[in-house]
Amino acid sequence: MVSLFDLFSIGIGPSSSHTVGPMKAAKLFAQSLARQNQISRVDYLKVELFGSLGATGKGHGTGKAVILGLLGESPESVDVDRIDQQLLQVEQSEELMLLGKNTVNFANKGSIIFHRRKHLPAHSNALSFHAYLDNGKTVSTTYYSIGGGYIVEEGEETASQTTHYPYPFDSAESLLQRCKESGKSIAAVVSCNEQVHCSTRTISQYTQQIWATMQACVTRGISEEGILPGGLKLARRAPSLKRQLSSQRNLSSDPLNVMDWVNLYALAVSEENAGGGRVVTAPTNGAAGIIPAVLHYYHHFVQELDQDSLNQFFLTATAIGSLYKTNASISGAEVGCQGEVGVACSMAAAGLVAMFGGNPEQIENAAEIGIEHNLGLTCDPIGGLVQVPCIERNAMGALKAINAARLALRGTGEHKVSLDKAIKTMWETGCDMKSKYKETARGGLAVNIIEC
């Protein structure tokens, strides 16, 4: 079972696989040195980035994330207002305080190597750490950032599954069967499984924390002006859009005016993500604007969110996200943007139907619609930045999710293409997709649009 606490994590932008994952990996490596009592013996470090991390890591802030992780910072707790100061200190001194315990050499050139066309076989997002000790020995470890902030160490064996869940499922078909047998909703099934490890109070506290973080992200996103970092000179649009929507009373009679607000919420979060702000990985950073936008739509235009609604939404979305994580991928470097925006759209549609009181079959239908119309979506960020087309793509994904939910709610739950078949198709499509369309910035818009 993929947990609510794993699928929805709090971190910083701009990318879960390129920023959050590498930061975690860097801290894990430093902590492993500390456990082996070798941290005081390190003279200097070298980090190699492979595959998509090497190709688009500069635009995604991977190098910065690695430095922060080596310093001992974590994505969920790092002070985003101090990051620039910390990085500047390392750059100017060409030294790094490893876990805040030992100063090591960290030259601006050569300490982090971006291999733009070199891959490691296990996964397209790989990074290797090398610590050179004062006795001439070298300690090296390779990690894989497999999407959504998840990290796997090379050679690490997956622990055998010994946990017994009351309602195990590994497909949408088996999930619906569990609901039918028990008479429980999808959210209730997931809640029972989560309670193997935590209390219902802990679940509610976490969903409230996630929602509060999303709200804070939207608030900050609609107030922060200026140009996003990275060289594209892309201006933030959310603040000006908020002013327009707040002043144009003549649009109030337009029945589609709500779409502009959904766009605003998605842009605000996605621009915060692109600027390195704090976001909820849902289930990735590149698609972090979709679920908050859908929740804000419900909160402001349907009814105010209460704790029961939050639990319904997030637990239902967890069930759907778990199916993608288990049977396919949520990594843009593996399957393209269909695995990020497509999966977030699918999860959001399912959660929205659950809040509207839809049955499990309608929820599964909404999730299927959400992914079906994102199949084949490539990941081709201009300049390797999570900006164009990523920011607008979040707005479109949020609107698709709302429409998918409405289509499903107007139906009986019966449909020709099952969610399981759609997930299988997404995975096969991603495997067939050329690598230049999978977060390498070597195809599509990334090469057909002049960066500046």
Beta strands, then each sheet from edge to edge (+ up, - down):
strand 1: 9-12
strand 2: 42-50
strand 3: 95-98
strand 4: 102-105
strand 5: 112-114
strand 6: 125-133
strand 7: 138-145
strand 8: 151-153
strand 9: 278-281
sheet 1: 1+ 9-
sheet 2: 5+ 2+ 6- 7+ 8-
sheet 3: 3+ 4-
end
